[in-house]
Amino acid sequence: MQCPDCGDDRTRVIDTETSADRMAVRRRRECQRCSFRFTTYERPEWDSLQVKKRDGAIEPFDRSKLRSGIERAVEKRRVTDETVTDLVDTVETGLQNRETRIVSSGLVGELVSEHLRDVDKVAYIRFVSVYKAFSEPEEFLQELDAVLDAEVDDFEPADRPNT
């Protein structure tokens, strides 16, 4: 393992820990040359999950790419790094539990938006505006109205008669 600071390949493991879901191993490492400390994660590689893009191209599933898309959506929102990690884990597990090893990018987007909506409504709107690639402002407004309508439904008193 190369040191991300100086590039030397003489690093040693100073701490090892299993993740809460027992699906990953976290290792703290230290460079023998510059003493820089960093963290690595080991996850099992199942039958290599592949993602089919909109243009038909197929590429390996990239957890960091998924995470960066979610992080852009939650930027400057009160969403913790732990929540983002949990969301990435949930989506990845959902994809891994599928019978097929090739999943569409649309399915990935659907799973993220489904879970992100429960985490933060603004982040959800940000994400779907990119994922669904709205071409008209009206499409964006329809999605926003759907979120606002659901929000209003959540706050209506149960004993209020329907009008």
CYANA upper distance limits for C-alpha pairs under 8 A (distance plus 0.5 A):
  1 MET  CA      9 ASP  CA      6.03
  1 MET  CA     10 ARG  CA      7.83
  1 MET  CA     11 THR  CA      6.96
  2 GLN  CA      7 GLY  CA      5.80
  2 GLN  CA      8 ASP  CA      5.92
  2 GLN  CA      9 ASP  CA      4.66
  2 GLN  CA     10 ARG  CA      7.53
  2 GLN  CA     11 THR  CA      7.48
  3 CYS  CA      7 GLY  CA      5.18
  3 CYS  CA      8 ASP  CA      5.86
  3 CYS  CA      9 ASP  CA      6.65
  3 CYS  CA     10 ARG  CA      8.18
  3 CYS  CA     11 THR  CA      7.28
  3 CYS  CA     30 GLU  CA      8.43
  3 CYS  CA     31 CYS  CA      6.41
  3 CYS  CA     36 PHE  CA      7.91
  3 CYS  CA     38 PHE  CA      8.46
  4 PRO  CA     38 PHE  CA      8.38
  5 ASP  CA     36 PHE  CA      7.22
  6 CYS  CA     34 CYS  CA      7.55
  8 ASP  CA     31 CYS  CA      7.79
  8 ASP  CA     33 ARG  CA      7.44
  9 ASP  CA     31 CYS  CA      8.30
 10 ARG  CA     31 CYS  CA      6.61
 10 ARG  CA     32 GLN  CA      6.09
 10 ARG  CA     33 ARG  CA      7.60
 11 THR  CA     29 ARG  CA      6.85
 11 THR  CA     30 GLU  CA      5.92
 11 THR  CA     31 CYS  CA      4.77
 11 THR  CA     32 GLN  CA      5.91
 12 ARG  CA     29 ARG  CA      5.94
 12 ARG  CA     30 GLU  CA      5.95
 12 ARG  CA     31 CYS  CA      7.02
 12 ARG  CA     32 GLN  CA      7.50
 13 VAL  CA     27 ARG  CA      6.97
 13 VAL  CA     28 ARG  CA      6.37
 13 VAL  CA     29 ARG  CA      4.92
 13 VAL  CA     30 GLU  CA      7.02
 14 ILE  CA     27 ARG  CA      7.98
 14 ILE  CA     28 ARG  CA      6.11
 14 ILE  CA     29 ARG  CA      6.00
 14 ILE  CA     30 GLU  CA      7.26
 15 ASP  CA     27 ARG  CA      6.16
 15 ASP  CA     28 ARG  CA      5.52
 15 ASP  CA     29 ARG  CA      7.66
 16 THR  CA     25 VAL  CA      7.44
 16 THR  CA     26 ARG  CA      6.26
 16 THR  CA     27 ARG  CA      5.03
 16 THR  CA     28 ARG  CA      6.98
 17 GLU  CA     25 VAL  CA      6.27
 17 GLU  CA     26 ARG  CA      5.65
 17 GLU  CA     27 ARG  CA      6.96
 18 THR  CA     22 ARG  CA      6.22
 18 THR  CA     23 MET  CA      8.14
 18 THR  CA     24 ALA  CA      6.53
 18 THR  CA     25 VAL  CA      5.06
 18 THR  CA     26 ARG  CA      6.58
 19 SER  CA     23 MET  CA      6.94
 19 SER  CA     24 ALA  CA      5.90
 19 SER  CA     25 VAL  CA      6.48
 19 SER  CA     26 ARG  CA      7.34
 23 MET  CA     43 ARG  CA      6.85
 23 MET  CA     44 PRO  CA      7.82
 24 ALA  CA     41 TYR  CA      7.02
 24 ALA  CA     42 GLU  CA      5.94
 24 ALA  CA     43 ARG  CA      5.13
 24 ALA  CA     44 PRO  CA      7.76
 25 VAL  CA     41 TYR  CA      6.05
 25 VAL  CA     42 GLU  CA      5.55
 25 VAL  CA     43 ARG  CA      7.19
 26 ARG  CA     39 THR  CA      7.40
 26 ARG  CA     40 THR  CA      6.39
 26 ARG  CA     41 TYR  CA      5.11
 26 ARG  CA     42 GLU  CA      7.06
 27 ARG  CA     39 THR  CA      6.10
 27 ARG  CA     40 THR  CA      5.74
 27 ARG  CA     41 TYR  CA      6.72
 28 ARG  CA     37 ARG  CA      7.44
 28 ARG  CA     38 PHE  CA      6.30
 28 ARG  CA     39 THR  CA      5.04
 28 ARG  CA     40 THR  CA      7.04
 29 ARG  CA     37 ARG  CA      6.02
 29 ARG  CA     38 PHE  CA      5.87
 29 ARG  CA     39 THR  CA      6.52
 29 ARG  CA     40 THR  CA      7.99
 30 GLU  CA     35 SER  CA      6.10
 30 GLU  CA     36 PHE  CA      6.08
 30 GLU  CA     37 ARG  CA      4.89
 30 GLU  CA     38 PHE  CA      7.02
 31 CYS  CA     35 SER  CA      5.22
 31 CYS  CA     36 PHE  CA      5.83
 31 CYS  CA     37 ARG  CA      7.02
 46 TRP  CA     96 GLN  CA      8.30
 47 ASP  CA    101 ARG  CA      7.41
 48 SER  CA     60 PRO  CA      7.45
 48 SER  CA     61 PHE  CA      8.08
 48 SER  CA    101 ARG  CA      7.46
 49 LEU  CA     60 PRO  CA      6.66
 49 LEU  CA     61 PHE  CA      6.03
 49 LEU  CA     96 GLN  CA      7.66
 49 LEU  CA    101 ARG  CA      5.38
 49 LEU  CA    102 ILE  CA      6.58
 49 LEU  CA    103 VAL  CA      8.14
 50 GLN  CA     58 ILE  CA      6.94
 50 GLN  CA     59 GLU  CA      6.07
 50 GLN  CA     60 PRO  CA      4.89
 50 GLN  CA     61 PHE  CA      5.56
 50 GLN  CA    101 ARG  CA      6.50
 50 GLN  CA    102 ILE  CA      5.14
 50 GLN  CA    103 VAL  CA      6.79
 51 VAL  CA     58 ILE  CA      6.03
 51 VAL  CA     59 GLU  CA      5.92
 51 VAL  CA     60 PRO  CA      6.50
 51 VAL  CA     61 PHE  CA      6.09
 51 VAL  CA    102 ILE  CA      6.09
 51 VAL  CA    103 VAL  CA      5.50
 51 VAL  CA    104 SER  CA      5.97
 51 VAL  CA    105 SER  CA      6.38
 52 LYS  CA     56 GLY  CA      6.45
 52 LYS  CA     57 ALA  CA      6.26
 52 LYS  CA     58 ILE  CA      4.90
 52 LYS  CA     59 GLU  CA      7.12
 52 LYS  CA    102 ILE  CA      7.09
 52 LYS  CA    103 VAL  CA      6.48
 52 LYS  CA    104 SER  CA      5.13
 52 LYS  CA    105 SER  CA      6.30
 53 LYS  CA     57 ALA  CA      5.84
 53 LYS  CA     58 ILE  CA      6.61
 53 LYS  CA     59 GLU  CA      8.25
 53 LYS  CA    104 SER  CA      6.76
 53 LYS  CA    105 SER  CA      5.77
 53 LYS  CA    106 GLY  CA      8.47
 54 ARG  CA    104 SER  CA      8.31
 54 ARG  CA    105 SER  CA      7.37
 54 ARG  CA    106 GLY  CA      8.30
 62 ASP  CA     66 LEU  CA      7.00
 63 ARG  CA     67 ARG  CA      6.68
 63 ARG  CA     88 VAL  CA      7.90
 63 ARG  CA     92 GLU  CA      8.12
 64 SER  CA     68 SER  CA      6.58
 65 LYS  CA     69 GLY  CA      6.83
 66 LEU  CA     70 ILE  CA      6.94
 66 LEU  CA     88 VAL  CA      7.46
 67 ARG  CA     71 GLU  CA      6.54
 67 ARG  CA     84 VAL  CA      7.77
 67 ARG  CA     85 THR  CA      8.10
 67 ARG  CA     88 VAL  CA      6.67
 68 SER  CA     72 ARG  CA      6.66
 69 GLY  CA     73 ALA  CA      7.02
 69 GLY  CA    127 PHE  CA      8.23
 70 ILE  CA     74 VAL  CA      6.82
 70 ILE  CA     84 VAL  CA      7.58
 70 ILE  CA    112 VAL  CA      8.38
 70 ILE  CA    127 PHE  CA      7.79
 71 GLU  CA     75 GLU  CA      6.35
 71 GLU  CA     84 VAL  CA      7.66
 73 ALA  CA    123 ALA  CA      5.26
 73 ALA  CA    124 TYR  CA      7.57
 73 ALA  CA    126 ARG  CA      5.89
 73 ALA  CA    127 PHE  CA      5.80
 74 VAL  CA     78 ARG  CA      8.18
 74 VAL  CA     79 VAL  CA      6.89
 74 VAL  CA    120 ASP  CA      8.31
 74 VAL  CA    122 VAL  CA      8.46
 74 VAL  CA    123 ALA  CA      5.46
 75 GLU  CA    123 ALA  CA      8.39
 77 ARG  CA    123 ALA  CA      7.94
 79 VAL  CA     83 THR  CA      6.92
 79 VAL  CA     84 VAL  CA      7.77
 79 VAL  CA    119 VAL  CA      8.25
 79 VAL  CA    120 ASP  CA      8.12
 80 THR  CA     84 VAL  CA      7.01
 81 ASP  CA     85 THR  CA      6.72
 82 GLU  CA     86 ASP  CA      6.62
 83 THR  CA     87 LEU  CA      6.61
 84 VAL  CA     88 VAL  CA      6.68
 85 THR  CA     89 ASP  CA      6.60
 86 ASP  CA     90 THR  CA      6.55
 87 LEU  CA     91 VAL  CA      6.68
 87 LEU  CA    112 VAL  CA      8.06
 87 LEU  CA    115 HIS  CA      7.57
 87 LEU  CA    116 LEU  CA      8.15
 88 VAL  CA     92 GLU  CA      6.53
 89 ASP  CA     93 THR  CA      6.47
 90 THR  CA     94 GLY  CA      6.58
 91 VAL  CA     95 LEU  CA      6.75
 91 VAL  CA    108 VAL  CA      7.85
 91 VAL  CA    111 LEU  CA      6.58
 91 VAL  CA    112 VAL  CA      6.89
 92 GLU  CA     96 GLN  CA      6.59
 93 THR  CA     97 ASN  CA      6.57
 94 GLY  CA     98 ARG  CA      7.34
 94 GLY  CA    111 LEU  CA      8.42
 95 LEU  CA    103 VAL  CA      7.89
 95 LEU  CA    108 VAL  CA      8.11
 96 GLN  CA    101 ARG  CA      8.11
103 VAL  CA    107 LEU  CA      7.17
103 VAL  CA    108 VAL  CA      8.03
104 SER  CA    108 VAL  CA      7.18
105 SER  CA    109 GLY  CA      6.72
106 GLY  CA    110 GLU  CA      6.60
107 LEU  CA    111 LEU  CA      6.68
108 VAL  CA    112 VAL  CA      6.75
109 GLY  CA    113 SER  CA      6.52
109 GLY  CA    128 VAL  CA      8.44
109 GLY  CA    131 TYR  CA      6.77
110 GLU  CA    114 GLU  CA      6.43
111 LEU  CA    115 HIS  CA      6.90
112 VAL  CA    116 LEU  CA      6.32
113 SER  CA    117 ARG  CA      6.39
113 SER  CA    124 TYR  CA      6.52
113 SER  CA    127 PHE  CA      7.40
113 SER  CA    128 VAL  CA      7.10
114 GLU  CA    118 ASP  CA      7.81
115 HIS  CA    119 VAL  CA      7.21
116 LEU  CA    120 ASP  CA      6.62
116 LEU  CA    121 LYS  CA      7.94
116 LEU  CA    123 ALA  CA      7.46
116 LEU  CA    124 TYR  CA      5.87
117 ARG  CA    121 LYS  CA      5.80
117 ARG  CA    123 ALA  CA      8.06
117 ARG  CA    124 TYR  CA      5.48
120 ASP  CA    124 TYR  CA      6.65
121 LYS  CA    125 ILE  CA      6.80
121 LYS  CA    147 VAL  CA      7.83
122 VAL  CA    126 ARG  CA      6.74
123 ALA  CA    127 PHE  CA      6.57
124 TYR  CA    128 VAL  CA      6.66
125 ILE  CA    129 SER  CA      6.49
125 ILE  CA    143 GLU  CA      8.05
125 ILE  CA    144 LEU  CA      7.42
126 ARG  CA    130 VAL  CA      7.26
127 PHE  CA    131 TYR  CA      6.50
128 VAL  CA    132 LYS  CA      5.86
128 VAL  CA    133 ALA  CA      8.08
129 SER  CA    133 ALA  CA      6.29
129 SER  CA    134 PHE  CA      6.43
129 SER  CA    140 PHE  CA      7.22
130 VAL  CA    134 PHE  CA      7.72
134 PHE  CA    139 GLU  CA      6.46
134 PHE  CA    140 PHE  CA      6.77
135 SER  CA    139 GLU  CA      7.81
136 GLU  CA    140 PHE  CA      7.50
137 PRO  CA    141 LEU  CA      6.75
138 GLU  CA    142 GLN  CA      6.64
139 GLU  CA    143 GLU  CA      6.97
140 PHE  CA    144 LEU  CA      6.71
141 LEU  CA    145 ASP  CA      6.45
142 GLN  CA    146 ALA  CA      6.72
143 GLU  CA    147 VAL  CA      6.92
144 LEU  CA    148 LEU  CA      6.70
145 ASP  CA    149 ASP  CA      6.40
146 ALA  CA    150 ALA  CA      6.70
147 VAL  CA    151 GLU  CA      6.69
148 LEU  CA    152 VAL  CA      6.71
149 ASP  CA    153 ASP  CA      6.69
150 ALA  CA    154 ASP  CA      6.78
151 GLU  CA    155 PHE  CA      7.23
152 VAL  CA    156 GLU  CA      6.87
156 GLU  CA    160 ARG  CA      8.01
